[in-house]
Protein backbone atom coordinates (compact mmCIF):
# COMPACT_ATOMS: atom_id res chain seq x y z
CA UNK A 1 0.00 0.00 0.00
CA UNK A 2 1.06 3.59 -0.48
CA UNK A 3 2.42 5.48 2.57
CA UNK A 4 2.87 9.26 2.73
CA UNK A 5 6.03 10.22 4.63
CA UNK A 6 6.26 13.64 6.34
CA UNK A 7 9.11 15.96 5.37
CA UNK A 8 10.85 15.54 8.72
CA UNK A 9 11.25 11.78 8.11
CA UNK A 10 12.19 11.84 4.43
CA UNK A 11 15.87 11.64 5.31
CA UNK A 12 15.12 7.94 5.96
CA UNK A 13 13.13 7.22 2.80
CA UNK A 14 14.43 9.82 0.32
CA UNK A 15 10.85 9.98 -1.00
CA UNK A 16 7.52 11.52 -0.07
CA UNK A 17 5.60 8.32 -0.87
CA UNK A 18 6.77 4.74 -0.35
CA UNK A 19 5.25 1.28 -0.67
CA UNK A 20 4.84 -0.99 2.35
CA UNK A 21 2.87 -4.08 3.35
CA UNK A 22 1.21 -5.28 6.53
CA UNK A 23 -2.05 -6.71 7.78
CA UNK A 24 -2.06 -4.24 10.67
CA UNK A 25 -0.62 -0.79 11.26
CA UNK A 26 2.02 -2.37 13.54
CA UNK A 27 3.05 -4.80 10.78
CA UNK A 28 3.22 -1.97 8.27
CA UNK A 29 5.54 -0.01 10.58
CA UNK A 30 7.75 -3.09 10.96
CA UNK A 31 7.93 -3.40 7.17
CA UNK A 32 8.89 0.28 6.94
CA UNK A 33 11.58 -0.33 9.58
CA UNK A 34 12.96 -3.25 7.58
CA UNK A 35 13.17 -1.08 4.47
CA UNK A 36 14.23 2.15 6.21
CA UNK A 37 16.12 1.36 9.44
CA UNK A 38 15.47 3.86 12.25
CA UNK A 39 12.18 5.15 10.86
CA UNK A 40 9.86 3.22 13.21
CA UNK A 41 11.59 4.58 16.33
CA UNK A 42 10.73 8.11 15.20
CA UNK A 43 7.03 7.12 15.00
CA UNK A 44 6.60 4.61 17.86
CA UNK A 45 8.02 4.90 21.38
CA UNK A 46 9.62 2.25 23.60
CA UNK A 47 6.17 1.15 24.88
CA UNK A 48 4.95 0.47 21.32
CA UNK A 49 2.67 3.51 21.29
CA UNK A 50 2.52 6.26 18.72
CA UNK A 51 4.62 9.19 19.81
CA UNK A 52 2.47 12.16 20.93
CA UNK A 53 3.57 14.31 17.98
CA UNK A 54 2.73 11.67 15.36
CA UNK A 55 -0.61 11.24 13.63
CA UNK A 56 -1.53 8.43 11.27
CA UNK A 57 -4.44 8.58 8.87
CA UNK A 58 -5.74 5.57 6.97
CA UNK A 59 -7.92 6.57 4.03
CA UNK A 60 -8.40 9.93 5.76
CA UNK A 61 -9.44 8.50 9.15
CA UNK A 62 -7.21 9.25 12.15
CA UNK A 63 -5.96 6.04 13.78
CA UNK A 64 -3.93 5.58 16.99
CA UNK A 65 -4.38 1.82 17.44
CA UNK A 66 -1.36 -0.07 16.09
CA UNK A 67 -3.54 -3.19 15.87
CA UNK A 68 -5.83 -1.53 13.31
CA UNK A 69 -6.36 -3.88 10.35
CA UNK A 70 -5.20 -2.75 6.92
CA UNK A 71 -6.24 -3.76 3.41
CA UNK A 72 -3.91 -3.82 0.37
CA UNK A 73 -5.49 -0.74 -1.26
CA UNK A 74 -5.38 1.48 1.83
CA UNK A 75 -3.61 4.84 1.75
CA UNK A 76 -1.62 5.54 4.92
CA UNK A 77 -0.50 9.08 5.75
CA UNK A 78 2.03 9.63 8.51
CA UNK A 79 1.78 13.22 9.72
CA UNK A 80 4.01 15.08 12.12
CA UNK A 81 1.78 17.22 14.36
CA UNK A 82 3.00 20.75 14.97
CA UNK A 83 3.41 21.95 18.51
CA UNK A 84 4.67 24.98 20.29
CA UNK A 85 3.37 28.30 21.41
C-alpha positions in Angstrom: 0.0 0.0 0.0 1.1 3.6 -0.5 2.4 5.5 2.6 2.9 9.3 2.7 6.0 10.2 4.6 6.3 13.6 6.3 9.1 16.0 5.4 10.8 15.5 8.7 11.2 11.8 8.1 12.2 11.8 4.4 15.9 11.6 5.3 15.1 7.9 6.0 13.1 7.2 2.8 14.4 9.8 0.3 10.9 10.0 -1.0 7.5 11.5 -0.1 5.6 8.3 -0.9 6.8 4.7 -0.3 5.3 1.3 -0.7 4.8 -1.0 2.3 2.9 -4.1 3.3 1.2 -5.3 6.5 -2.0 -6.7 7.8 -2.1 -4.2 10.7 -0.6 -0.8 11.3 2.0 -2.4 13.5 3.0 -4.8 10.8 3.2 -2.0 8.3 5.5 0.0 10.6 7.7 -3.1 11.0 7.9 -3.4 7.2 8.9 0.3 6.9 11.6 -0.3 9.6 13.0 -3.2 7.6 13.2 -1.1 4.5 14.2 2.1 6.2 16.1 1.4 9.4 15.5 3.9 12.3 12.2 5.2 10.9 9.9 3.2 13.2 11.6 4.6 16.3 10.7 8.1 15.2 7.0 7.1 15.0 6.6 4.6 17.9 8.0 4.9 21.4 9.6 2.3 23.6 6.2 1.2 24.9 4.9 0.5 21.3 2.7 3.5 21.3 2.5 6.3 18.7 4.6 9.2 19.8 2.5 12.2 20.9 3.6 14.3 18.0 2.7 11.7 15.4 -0.6 11.2 13.6 -1.5 8.4 11.3 -4.4 8.6 8.9 -5.7 5.6 7.0 -7.9 6.6 4.0 -8.4 9.9 5.8 -9.4 8.5 9.1 -7.2 9.2 12.2 -6.0 6.0 13.8 -3.9 5.6 17.0 -4.4 1.8 17.4 -1.4 -0.1 16.1 -3.5 -3.2 15.9 -5.8 -1.5 13.3 -6.4 -3.9 10.4 -5.2 -2.7 6.9 -6.2 -3.8 3.4 -3.9 -3.8 0.4 -5.5 -0.7 -1.3 -5.4 1.5 1.8 -3.6 4.8 1.7 -1.6 5.5 4.9 -0.5 9.1 5.8 2.0 9.6 8.5 1.8 13.2 9.7 4.0 15.1 12.1 1.8 17.2 14.4 3.0 20.8 15.0 3.4 22.0 18.5 4.7 25.0 20.3 3.4 28.3 21.4 
